Amino acid sequence: MTPKRKSHLEIVDWQETKLGTLCLRRRVLQDPHEVISEITIDEAFLMSSYLTLSERTLSERALALHQGEALEVMVGGLGLGYTAHEALKSSRVRSLEVVEFLPEMIGWTERELIPLAAELKKDTRLSIVEDDVYARLLAPPSALWDLVLIDVDHAPDAPLGGASAAFYGEEGLTKARAHLGEGGVLGLWSYAEHSPFEEALRRVFSEVHVEPVTVFNDLIGEEQTDWLFFARG
């Protein structure tokens, strides 16, 4: 087994939020020296800037599934910004709106406490709004999107709060599909495979792709796999 890398933690900021105690911390690695950002809520790990392949792949694959230009993109969940940042690398994206539930998370970007903040802030195609992405997708659409990418809950059966439960069923996905324009793609990140959600997607959409993304995490000395769900039509 590959040994774990040594590190120590520094607390950057913490805030009491609607979902619990939100904490931004920096992990300083040794051999070689590297500094990464991590977010926890009520001491449960949420995300890290160390391994971001699955978050970036969420945007990359969704863009590959849509052949259009001047794309209008919605990203549910700001986090550390990697999903939005990856999408904005494409010149095919005309505008991108991030829908973030926690204003405290938005504040970290505004204060440039996260690694990608300065780069995100200077991209004029980007807007960040405080809202509940699930509530928005379950309501009648006020606009149509080419890509809707969601990275909020841990998994369909492991939500951060109770408000998202209705989204993951057939009725909720039918309402979400109404927010997509012609050829539009829905993409969702999960830390685990979830067959009931995949089956619901297949009942609502004509085309569904499920993709595992596996990396070796040398901070814990283990492989880890995240799951990406894509649907269109």
N, C-alpha and C positions, 0 to 999 in steps of 0.2 A: 504494500500500500504506500502511495506517495505521502510523505509527511506533510502535515498541515503547516502553513506559513505562519510565522509569529507576527503578532500585531498588538496594538493597544488603541483604545477608543477615546475620542474627545467629543464632548457634547457641544454642538454648535448653537442649537436653539431648541426649545420645547414650548408647546402651546396646548392649552386645554381646548378641545374642539367638540363638535356635535357627536363625534364618533369615539372620543376618548382622548388620552394624552398622546399627542403627536410629537415625535422627537426626531430631530435631524442631528446626525452624528457623523464624525469623520473617523475612519479607521486608518491608522498609520501602519503600513506594512514594512517589514524589514526584509533585507536580502532578496531582491533589491528594494530600495526605498520606494514606496508608492503611497499615495493618499487617495482614498475612495470615500464617497458619500453614501450614507445609509439612512433609511427612514423606517421608523417603527411606530406602532400605535398600541398603547397599553403594553409596551415591551414586547409585542409580537412583531417579528420581522416582516416588512412590507417589500422593500426594494433596495437595490444597490447599484452604484455606478460601476461596479467591478465586472459583472457579467451581464451584458445587455443585448446579447445576440437575439433572444426571442422577442424582446420589445421592438428591436429594429426590424426583425424579419416580419413582424406583423404588418408594418407599413410596406416593406419591400414586396412581399407576396401579393398584398392587396393591389398595389399599383400594377403589378404584372398581370393581374386578372382583368384589369380595366384598360381598354385600348384607347380611351378617349383623351382629349386634350382639355386644357383650361378646367381642370378638375376642382370641384368644391368638396372639401374634406372636413369631416367632423371627427375629433378625437375625444373620446370619453375618458377622462382621467389625465391629469397633468403629470403627476409623479415627478421624476427627475428629468422628464422632457425628451426621452430617447425616441419614443414613437413619433411624436410631432417632429422632432429634429430630422429623423430619417425621411419622413414624407416630404419635408421642405427641401431636401436635397434634389428633388425632382423638379425640373423646369415645367413639367406638365401640371403641377399643382398651382392653381390660380389663387386660391385662398384656403386657409386652414383655421378652423375655430376649435379651440380646446374648451371643453365643458368640465369644470372642476367643482366638486361639491364643497370642498373646504377652502375658505378664504385664506386660512393660514398657509396652505400650500402655495397659493398664488402669491402671497406676500414673500415667501422665500425666493421666488423667481424675481419679483420686483426689487428685492434687496440684494439680488445676485449672490445668494448663499449656496446655490447649487451650481455644479460645474458648467452646464450649458446655458445658464441664464443670460449672459451678455450676448451670446450669439443668437439666441431665440428672440430677445428683445429688439434686435436691430433688423429683423426680417419683417418687412411691412405687410407681408401676406398673412401674418399670424395675429389672431386675436384670442384672448383668454377671458372667459366669462365664468362667473360663479353661478352654478345651476346644478340640478340633478339630471344627469344624462338619461337615466332610466325613466324618470317621470316625463322627460321631453319625448322620448321615443314611444312611450305608451299613450301620449296625447296625439290628437290630429296634427299632421305636419303643417308647418307654416312655410317651409322651404324644402326643396329636394336636394339630396346629397349624392355625390358620386361614390364616395367612400365614407363609411361609418366604422370607426375603429375603437374598440372598447378594451381598456385595460384598467379595471377598477377592482372587482372582486377577486379573491384568491382563486375561486372556481365557481361554476354554477351552483354547487351545493355547499359552498363555503363563502357566503357573502360577508362584506364588511358591515352591512346593516340589513334590516329587513325589507327595505323599500324595493329592492331589485328582484325579489322572488317572482313577481308576475311576468317579468321580462323573459324568463327562460323557458316558459311553456309555449305551446303552439299559438295560443291567443295573443300572447305578448309579442311573439316573433312576427305574427301577421301584422300587428300594429306597427312594429319597427320597420317591416318591409315597405310600408307605405311612405316612409321617409326617403326611400332610395329612388333616384332617377333611373332612366333607362340604362340597363347594363350595370347598375350600381352594385357595390360589394359591401357586405357586412363582414367585419372581421372581429374576432374576440380572442383575448389572451386568457389562459387558464394554467394553473400550476399542476393540473391533473386532467387526465382523460375523463370524459363524462358521457357515457353512451346515451342516457335519456335526453340530454341536450342535443346530441348529434341526431338522434331519431326525430326530435321535434323540428330541428332545422330541415331535415329531409322531407318532412311532411309539408313544410311551408315554402321552401325554395326548390327550384328545379336543379340546381347545381350546388354541391357541398364538397368541400375539401377539408380534411383534418390532417394537420402536420405536426409531428413531434419535433422538438428542437432540443438536442442533448448536448450538454457541455460538461467538462470536468471542472469541478469547483475545488481548487487546491486550498481554499481557506478551511474547508471541512474535510478534504481528502476523499470526496465522493463525486460520482457522476450525478447530474440532476437533469430531469427532462421536464420542459414546459410544453404545453399543447396549444396550438393555434387552430381556430375554427373559422372557415371562410364560407360564405354563402352568397349566391346571386340568382337572379331570375325568378 
